[in-house]
Amino acid sequence: SNSEACGTSNAKVDVNLAEPRIIKGVDARPGEVPGYAMLTMTYCVRWLPFLCSTSLCGGSIWDKNTIITAAHCVVDSYKTSLKSKITVCIGAYERTNPNDKKKCYIASNSYVYPMYFFNQSYDFAVVKVDQGMDVPDLTSDGYGSTDTFCPPEENVNYRDYICRIAGFGIWKRETQMTAPILQVAPMTILPNEECRKVFPTVTECQICVQGEAGETACNGDSGGPLYCFKSKGAPYHVIGATSFGIKTCPENGVVVYTKVACYLDFIRDVSFQQPIL
């Protein structure tokens, strides 16, 4: 279980921090979201191993062997002509800085929720790192900090909590640039009835959020965390993984997340599934 000590924020002040300069989000403080994981998928053509492409997704640290993310992030590894590799980096803060204190691991396996292949609303996957990741590690200056998120609590209405998203997501809409520094942005959870006006097919296992400034939601990245906490200093609970709406960066700022609470059994029993990696 990851309930003993989880969801800590280890945010430290950094005097060099830039002013907010993102689609209505802000640079995270070092160590602010130690549960965030950065996933890099590398696909290479089997008979032309030098022909490769990469894509970036977010994820959440569940325990030292487990990252949760969106199915659509890992599902391309099904393409049989492509050989794929998933790299999991934790403690990442400044994505492109070689001196960033992040720690990276090659994933052992990834597991997609099987219903996803019939219905894309089940957009959920688990990535396993068998060697074990260095979690928790709350550093003195915040850089490189890692921790698990706490699981969602039962019978809590997260609309009464403070909720945020984190990611290296789309930084400038025009250029589709990714942010150099981890971004956080505040989110409001929409009731599903409200959300159905925008996305008519939303299910009970999805959560819709809206950026307070409309566009904010673009800061996240696919698979990345929607997390909530009761009050300042309270533990972070991961309640969602980004599913769709993020790439188009809509004006109304409504983005749909996969609801983690629906997948607790899958996370627990995933070792009995067939891996896809």
C-alpha atoms as a printed R data frame, in Angstrom:
    type eleno elety resid chain resno       x       y       z
1   ATOM     1    CA   SER     A     1   0.000   0.000   0.000
2   ATOM     2    CA   ASN     A     2   1.223   3.513  -0.578
3   ATOM     3    CA   SER     A     3  -0.833   5.105   2.128
4   ATOM     4    CA   GLU     A     4   1.811   5.450   4.848
5   ATOM     5    CA   ALA     A     5   3.402   8.708   3.791
6   ATOM     6    CA   CYS     A     6   2.377   9.917   0.384
7   ATOM     7    CA   GLY     A     7   1.446  13.029  -1.476
8   ATOM     8    CA   THR     A     8   4.016  15.267   0.164
9   ATOM     9    CA   SER     A     9   4.910  18.528  -1.485
10  ATOM    10    CA   ASN     A    10   8.541  19.487  -1.029
11  ATOM    11    CA   ALA     A    11   8.311  22.871  -2.731
12  ATOM    12    CA   LYS     A    12  11.372  25.039  -2.230
13  ATOM    13    CA   VAL     A    13  11.803  28.640  -3.231
14  ATOM    14    CA   ASP     A    14  14.085  29.264  -6.140
15  ATOM    15    CA   VAL     A    15  15.170  32.886  -6.480
16  ATOM    16    CA   ASN     A    16  15.797  32.470 -10.195
17  ATOM    17    CA   LEU     A    17  12.243  31.369 -10.913
18  ATOM    18    CA   ALA     A    18  10.718  33.002 -13.934
19  ATOM    19    CA   GLU     A    19   7.506  34.969 -13.834
20  ATOM    20    CA   PRO     A    20   4.442  33.055 -14.980
21  ATOM    21    CA   ARG     A    21   4.830  33.002 -18.749
22  ATOM    22    CA   ILE     A    22   2.675  30.141 -19.816
23  ATOM    23    CA   ILE     A    23  -0.874  29.655 -20.956
24  ATOM    24    CA   LYS     A    24  -2.169  30.893 -17.572
25  ATOM    25    CA   GLY     A    25  -0.146  28.364 -15.575
26  ATOM    26    CA   VAL     A    26   3.051  28.904 -13.602
27  ATOM    27    CA   ASP     A    27   6.447  27.291 -13.262
28  ATOM    28    CA   ALA     A    28   6.307  24.736 -10.472
29  ATOM    29    CA   ARG     A    29   8.662  25.322  -7.578
30  ATOM    30    CA   PRO     A    30  11.447  22.716  -7.328
31  ATOM    31    CA   GLY     A    31  10.013  19.682  -5.511
32  ATOM    32    CA   GLU     A    32   6.444  21.000  -5.629
33  ATOM    33    CA   VAL     A    33   4.993  17.924  -7.360
34  ATOM    34    CA   PRO     A    34   7.266  14.999  -6.439
35  ATOM    35    CA   GLY     A    35   4.662  12.504  -7.664
36  ATOM    36    CA   TYR     A    36   4.950  13.648 -11.290
37  ATOM    37    CA   ALA     A    37   6.570  11.227 -13.751
38  ATOM    38    CA   MET     A    38   7.711  12.019 -17.280
39  ATOM    39    CA   LEU     A    39   7.361   9.213 -19.818
40  ATOM    40    CA   THR     A    40   9.276   9.176 -23.080
41  ATOM    41    CA   MET     A    41   8.133   6.615 -25.630
42  ATOM    42    CA   THR     A    42  10.702   5.728 -28.259
43  ATOM    43    CA   TYR     A    43   9.513   3.803 -31.308
44  ATOM    44    CA   CYS     A    44  12.008   2.395 -33.778
45  ATOM    45    CA   VAL     A    45  11.309   0.533 -36.992
46  ATOM    46    CA   ARG     A    46  12.437  -3.052 -36.328
47  ATOM    47    CA   TRP     A    47  14.491  -3.481 -39.469
48  ATOM    48    CA   LEU     A    48  15.744   0.127 -39.485
49  ATOM    49    CA   PRO     A    49  16.687   0.604 -35.835
50  ATOM    50    CA   PHE     A    50  18.112   4.044 -36.567
51  ATOM    51    CA   LEU     A    51  14.675   5.268 -37.694
52  ATOM    52    CA   CYS     A    52  13.080   6.309 -34.423
53  ATOM    53    CA   SER     A    53  10.544   8.769 -33.131
54  ATOM    54    CA   THR     A    54   9.753   9.794 -29.577
55  ATOM    55    CA   SER     A    55   6.701  11.135 -27.828
56  ATOM    56    CA   LEU     A    56   6.302  12.651 -24.388
57  ATOM    57    CA   CYS     A    57   3.606  11.857 -21.807
58  ATOM    58    CA   GLY     A    58   3.055  12.473 -18.138
59  ATOM    59    CA   GLY     A    59   2.270   9.977 -15.401
60  ATOM    60    CA   SER     A    60   1.912   9.680 -11.643
61  ATOM    61    CA   ILE     A    61   4.043   7.719  -9.184
62  ATOM    62    CA   TRP     A    62   1.810   5.151  -7.457
63  ATOM    63    CA   ASP     A    63   4.506   3.161  -5.688
64  ATOM    64    CA   LYS     A    64   8.190   2.498  -6.247
65  ATOM    65    CA   ASN     A    65   7.457  -0.003  -9.025
66  ATOM    66    CA   THR     A    66   4.356   1.580 -10.540
67  ATOM    67    CA   ILE     A    67   3.441   4.596 -12.673
68  ATOM    68    CA   ILE     A    68  -0.139   5.259 -13.758
69  ATOM    69    CA   THR     A    69  -0.845   7.025 -17.043
70  ATOM    70    CA   ALA     A    70  -3.227   7.083 -20.014
71  ATOM    71    CA   ALA     A    71  -3.609   4.070 -22.308
72  ATOM    72    CA   HIS     A    72  -3.191   6.195 -25.426
73  ATOM    73    CA   CYS     A    73   0.311   7.085 -24.252
74  ATOM    74    CA   VAL     A    74   1.615   3.534 -24.352
75  ATOM    75    CA   VAL     A    75  -0.679   1.899 -26.864
76  ATOM    76    CA   ASP     A    76   1.410   2.633 -29.939
77  ATOM    77    CA   SER     A    77   3.820  -0.003 -28.736
78  ATOM    78    CA   TYR     A    78   1.331  -2.472 -30.205
79  ATOM    79    CA   LYS     A    79   2.415  -1.591 -33.713
80  ATOM    80    CA   THR     A    80   4.318  -4.754 -34.453
81  ATOM    81    CA   SER     A    81   6.642  -3.175 -36.968
82  ATOM    82    CA   LEU     A    82   7.857  -0.819 -34.249
83  ATOM    83    CA   LYS     A    83  10.147  -1.739 -31.427
84  ATOM    84    CA   SER     A    84   9.305   0.417 -28.482
85  ATOM    85    CA   LYS     A    85  10.898   1.500 -25.254
86  ATOM    86    CA   ILE     A    86   9.422   3.545 -22.434
87  ATOM    87    CA   THR     A    87  11.737   5.663 -20.294
88  ATOM    88    CA   VAL     A    88  10.338   6.838 -16.964
89  ATOM    89    CA   CYS     A    89  11.943   9.926 -15.407
90  ATOM    90    CA   ILE     A    90  11.026  11.042 -11.904
91  ATOM    91    CA   GLY     A    91  12.102  14.145 -10.043
92  ATOM    92    CA   ALA     A    92  12.204  15.999 -13.366
93  ATOM    93    CA   TYR     A    93  12.028  19.771 -13.131
94  ATOM    94    CA   GLU     A    94  13.931  21.383 -15.967
95  ATOM    95    CA   ARG     A    95  13.267  19.015 -18.828
96  ATOM    96    CA   THR     A    96  16.131  19.827 -21.153
97  ATOM    97    CA   ASN     A    97  18.804  20.685 -18.607
98  ATOM    98    CA   PRO     A    98  21.426  17.890 -18.506
99  ATOM    99    CA   ASN     A    99  22.138  18.817 -14.876
100 ATOM   100    CA   ASP     A   100  18.520  18.367 -13.821
101 ATOM   101    CA   LYS     A   101  18.364  16.034 -10.805
102 ATOM   102    CA   LYS     A   102  15.879  13.679 -12.450
103 ATOM   103    CA   LYS     A   103  16.328   9.916 -12.216
104 ATOM   104    CA   CYS     A   104  15.434   7.807 -15.236
105 ATOM   105    CA   TYR     A   105  14.556   4.126 -15.590
106 ATOM   106    CA   ILE     A   106  13.666   1.848 -18.480
107 ATOM   107    CA   ALA     A   107  10.161   0.459 -17.956
108 ATOM   108    CA   SER     A   108   9.915  -3.321 -17.623
109 ATOM   109    CA   ASN     A   109   6.332  -3.651 -18.833
110 ATOM   110    CA   SER     A   110   3.234  -1.648 -19.590
111 ATOM   111    CA   TYR     A   111  -0.352  -2.806 -19.138
112 ATOM   112    CA   VAL     A   112  -3.355  -1.248 -20.836
113 ATOM   113    CA   TYR     A   113  -6.827  -1.584 -19.340
114 ATOM   114    CA   PRO     A   114  -8.222  -4.245 -21.720
115 ATOM   115    CA   MET     A   115 -11.572  -2.537 -22.392
116 ATOM   116    CA   TYR     A   116  -9.696   0.374 -23.942
117 ATOM   117    CA   PHE     A   117  -9.459  -1.509 -27.220
118 ATOM   118    CA   PHE     A   118 -13.259  -1.550 -27.481
119 ATOM   119    CA   ASN     A   119 -13.998   1.821 -25.976
120 ATOM   120    CA   GLN     A   120 -11.502   4.685 -25.755
121 ATOM   121    CA   SER     A   121 -13.113   6.116 -22.643
122 ATOM   122    CA   TYR     A   122 -11.222   3.463 -20.622
123 ATOM   123    CA   ASP     A   123  -8.027   5.428 -21.185
124 ATOM   124    CA   PHE     A   124  -5.866   3.957 -18.459
125 ATOM   125    CA   ALA     A   125  -2.543   2.129 -18.267
126 ATOM   126    CA   VAL     A   126   0.029   1.032 -15.724
127 ATOM   127    CA   VAL     A   127   3.769   1.148 -16.391
128 ATOM   128    CA   LYS     A   128   5.984  -1.090 -14.256
129 ATOM   129    CA   VAL     A   129   9.613  -0.532 -13.275
130 ATOM   130    CA   ASP     A   130  10.680  -3.840 -11.766
131 ATOM   131    CA   GLN     A   131  14.055  -2.636 -10.501
132 ATOM   132    CA   GLY     A   132  12.257  -0.170  -8.210
133 ATOM   133    CA   MET     A   133  12.555   3.609  -8.364
134 ATOM   134    CA   ASP     A   134  14.131   5.900  -5.807
135 ATOM   135    CA   VAL     A   135  10.898   6.904  -4.029
136 ATOM   136    CA   PRO     A   136  10.419   8.751  -1.742
137 ATOM   137    CA   ASP     A   137  13.351  11.114  -1.920
138 ATOM   138    CA   LEU     A   138  12.600  14.600  -0.596
139 ATOM   139    CA   THR     A   139  15.737  16.652  -1.181
140 ATOM   140    CA   SER     A   140  16.907  19.692   0.757
141 ATOM   141    CA   ASP     A   141  16.659  22.091  -2.206
142 ATOM   142    CA   GLY     A   142  13.610  20.452  -3.757
143 ATOM   143    CA   TYR     A   143  15.396  19.459  -6.979
144 ATOM   144    CA   GLY     A   144  15.024  15.795  -7.881
145 ATOM   145    CA   SER     A   145  12.376  15.220  -5.199
146 ATOM   146    CA   THR     A   146  10.206  12.119  -5.640
147 ATOM   147    CA   ASP     A   147   7.215  10.746  -3.754
148 ATOM   148    CA   THR     A   148   4.114   8.705  -4.393
149 ATOM   149    CA   PHE     A   149   0.772  10.440  -4.747
150 ATOM   150    CA   CYS     A   150  -1.844   9.324  -2.232
151 ATOM   151    CA   PRO     A   151  -4.639   7.255  -3.797
152 ATOM   152    CA   PRO     A   152  -8.081   8.809  -4.281
153 ATOM   153    CA   GLU     A   153 -10.185   8.685  -1.124
154 ATOM   154    CA   GLU     A   154 -13.597   7.053  -1.144
155 ATOM   155    CA   ASN     A   155 -16.742   9.167  -0.808
156 ATOM   156    CA   VAL     A   156 -14.948  12.478  -1.124
157 ATOM   157    CA   ASN     A   157 -16.338  15.176  -3.354
158 ATOM   158    CA   TYR     A   158 -13.172  16.591  -4.826
159 ATOM   159    CA   ARG     A   159 -15.058  19.662  -5.974
160 ATOM   160    CA   ASP     A   160 -14.555  20.869  -2.388
161 ATOM   161    CA   TYR     A   161 -10.769  20.414  -2.638
162 ATOM   162    CA   ILE     A   162  -8.012  22.469  -4.274
163 ATOM   163    CA   CYS     A   163  -7.173  20.699  -7.547
164 ATOM   164    CA   ARG     A   164  -4.265  21.187  -9.928
165 ATOM   165    CA   ILE     A   165  -2.627  19.653 -12.934
166 ATOM   166    CA   ALA     A   166   1.083  19.373 -13.596
167 ATOM   167    CA   GLY     A   167   3.049  18.735 -16.748
168 ATOM   168    CA   PHE     A   168   5.398  19.950 -19.428
169 ATOM   169    CA   GLY     A   169   2.364  20.310 -21.706
170 ATOM   170    CA   ILE     A   170   1.743  22.729 -24.508
171 ATOM   171    CA   TRP     A   171   3.439  25.933 -23.540
172 ATOM   172    CA   LYS     A   172   2.491  28.240 -26.373
173 ATOM   173    CA   ARG     A   173  -0.596  27.409 -28.343
174 ATOM   174    CA   GLU     A   174   0.708  28.855 -31.609
175 ATOM   175    CA   THR     A   175   3.944  26.900 -31.641
176 ATOM   176    CA   GLN     A   176   2.818  23.830 -29.642
177 ATOM   177    CA   MET     A   177   6.036  24.324 -27.676
178 ATOM   178    CA   THR     A   178   6.593  22.186 -24.620
179 ATOM   179    CA   ALA     A   179   7.511  23.981 -21.424
180 ATOM   180    CA   PRO     A   180  11.158  23.855 -20.350
181 ATOM   181    CA   ILE     A   181  10.138  23.798 -16.665
182 ATOM   182    CA   LEU     A   182   7.389  21.713 -15.043
183 ATOM   183    CA   GLN     A   183   4.124  23.677 -15.025
184 ATOM   184    CA   VAL     A   184   1.275  23.636 -12.538
185 ATOM   185    CA   ALA     A   185  -2.141  25.138 -13.065
186 ATOM   186    CA   PRO     A   186  -5.284  25.336 -10.916
187 ATOM   187    CA   MET     A   187  -8.360  23.435 -12.127
188 ATOM   188    CA   THR     A   188 -12.039  23.413 -11.376
189 ATOM   189    CA   ILE     A   189 -13.870  20.083 -11.520
190 ATOM   190    CA   LEU     A   190 -17.062  20.305 -13.582
191 ATOM   191    CA   PRO     A   191 -20.106  18.218 -12.711
192 ATOM   192    CA   ASN     A   192 -20.540  15.580 -15.423
193 ATOM   193    CA   GLU     A   193 -23.949  17.021 -16.442
194 ATOM   194    CA   GLU     A   194 -22.190  20.307 -17.181
195 ATOM   195    CA   CYS     A   195 -19.417  18.564 -19.056
196 ATOM   196    CA   ARG     A   196 -21.814  16.637 -21.281
197 ATOM   197    CA   LYS     A   197 -22.724  19.921 -22.948
198 ATOM   198    CA   VAL     A   198 -19.162  19.910 -24.295
199 ATOM   199    CA   PHE     A   199 -18.426  16.154 -24.425
200 ATOM   200    CA   PRO     A   200 -21.777  14.307 -24.634
201 ATOM   201    CA   THR     A   201 -20.285  10.845 -24.105
202 ATOM   202    CA   VAL     A   202 -18.533  11.467 -20.772
203 ATOM   203    CA   THR     A   203 -18.885   8.508 -18.386
204 ATOM   204    CA   GLU     A   204 -18.851   8.099 -14.607
205 ATOM   205    CA   CYS     A   205 -15.239   6.937 -14.891
206 ATOM   206    CA   GLN     A   206 -14.137  10.238 -16.363
207 ATOM   207    CA   ILE     A   207 -13.652  13.626 -14.710
208 ATOM   208    CA   CYS     A   208 -13.964  16.918 -16.540
209 ATOM   209    CA   VAL     A   209 -11.989  19.927 -15.455
210 ATOM   210    CA   GLN     A   210 -11.908  23.493 -16.611
211 ATOM   211    CA   GLY     A   211  -8.996  25.865 -16.391
212 ATOM   212    CA   GLU     A   212  -9.904  28.923 -14.387
213 ATOM   213    CA   ALA     A   213  -8.559  31.136 -17.116
214 ATOM   214    CA   GLY     A   214 -10.090  29.115 -19.928
215 ATOM   215    CA   GLU     A   215  -6.937  27.895 -21.584
216 ATOM   216    CA   THR     A   216  -5.112  26.709 -18.478
217 ATOM   217    CA   ALA     A   217  -5.774  23.037 -19.072
218 ATOM   218    CA   CYS     A   218  -3.297  22.943 -21.945
219 ATOM   219    CA   ASN     A   219  -0.454  23.034 -19.458
220 ATOM   220    CA   GLY     A   220  -0.944  19.407 -18.613
221 ATOM   221    CA   ASP     A   221   0.233  16.604 -20.757
222 ATOM   222    CA   SER     A   222  -1.362  13.365 -21.843
223 ATOM   223    CA   GLY     A   223  -1.437  10.838 -19.032
224 ATOM   224    CA   GLY     A   224  -0.297  13.403 -16.465
225 ATOM   225    CA   PRO     A   225  -1.834  13.911 -13.037
226 ATOM   226    CA   LEU     A   226  -4.904  15.758 -11.868
227 ATOM   227    CA   TYR     A   227  -4.312  15.958  -8.122
228 ATOM   228    CA   CYS     A   228  -6.288  17.462  -5.251
229 ATOM   229    CA   PHE     A   229  -5.638  18.384  -1.656
230 ATOM   230    CA   LYS     A   230  -7.969  19.515   1.105
231 ATOM   231    CA   SER     A   231  -6.060  22.635   2.161
232 ATOM   232    CA   LYS     A   232  -2.584  24.115   1.922
233 ATOM   233    CA   GLY     A   233  -0.066  21.586   3.260
234 ATOM   234    CA   ALA     A   234  -2.481  18.640   3.077
235 ATOM   235    CA   PRO     A   235  -1.375  15.531   1.128
236 ATOM   236    CA   TYR     A   236  -1.835  15.348  -2.640
237 ATOM   237    CA   HIS     A   237  -4.273  12.710  -3.929
238 ATOM   238    CA   VAL     A   238  -4.054  11.756  -7.598
239 ATOM   239    CA   ILE     A   239  -7.601  11.497  -8.930
240 ATOM   240    CA   GLY     A   240  -7.158  11.671 -12.713
241 ATOM   241    CA   ALA     A   241  -4.895  10.964 -15.685
242 ATOM   242    CA   THR     A   242  -5.196  13.307 -18.677
243 ATOM   243    CA   SER     A   243  -7.227  11.635 -21.400
244 ATOM   244    CA   PHE     A   244  -8.338  14.058 -24.110
245 ATOM   245    CA   GLY     A   245  -9.007  17.664 -24.961
246 ATOM   246    CA   ILE     A   246  -5.489  18.692 -24.095
247 ATOM   247    CA   LYS     A   247  -3.805  18.655 -27.494
248 ATOM   248    CA   THR     A   248  -6.409  20.838 -29.161
249 ATOM   249    CA   CYS     A   249  -6.097  23.295 -26.278
250 ATOM   250    CA   PRO     A   250  -9.720  24.450 -26.585
251 ATOM   251    CA   GLU     A   251 -10.735  28.019 -25.726
252 ATOM   252    CA   ASN     A   252 -13.274  26.823 -23.168
253 ATOM   253    CA   GLY     A   253 -10.464  24.996 -21.426
254 ATOM   254    CA   VAL     A   254 -12.461  21.811 -20.748
255 ATOM   255    CA   VAL     A   255 -10.313  18.690 -20.559
256 ATOM   256    CA   VAL     A   256 -11.359  15.125 -19.749
257 ATOM   257    CA   TYR     A   257  -9.427  12.970 -17.293
258 ATOM   258    CA   THR     A   258  -9.631   9.239 -16.664
259 ATOM   259    CA   LYS     A   259 -10.918   8.726 -13.114
260 ATOM   260    CA   VAL     A   260  -8.275   6.794 -11.186
261 ATOM   261    CA   ALA     A   261 -10.789   5.569  -8.563
262 ATOM   262    CA   CYS     A   262 -12.366   3.301 -11.212
263 ATOM   263    CA   TYR     A   263  -9.085   1.434 -11.745
264 ATOM   264    CA   LEU     A   264  -7.873   0.587  -8.241
265 ATOM   265    CA   ASP     A   265  -8.476  -3.156  -8.737
266 ATOM   266    CA   PHE     A   266  -6.690  -3.078 -12.079
267 ATOM   267    CA   ILE     A   267  -3.661  -1.348 -10.528
268 ATOM   268    CA   ARG     A   268  -3.597  -3.914  -7.728
269 ATOM   269    CA   ASP     A   269  -4.043  -6.987  -9.947
270 ATOM   270    CA   VAL     A   270  -2.082  -5.774 -12.946
271 ATOM   271    CA   SER     A   271   0.698  -8.281 -12.409
272 ATOM   272    CA   PHE     A   272  -1.756 -11.003 -13.502
273 ATOM   273    CA   GLN     A   273  -2.405  -9.282 -16.843
274 ATOM   274    CA   GLN     A   274  -0.567  -9.866 -20.089
275 ATOM   275    CA   PRO     A   275   2.027  -7.125 -20.506
276 ATOM   276    CA   ILE     A   276   2.161  -5.370 -23.848
277 ATOM   277    CA   LEU     A   277   5.720  -4.149 -23.866
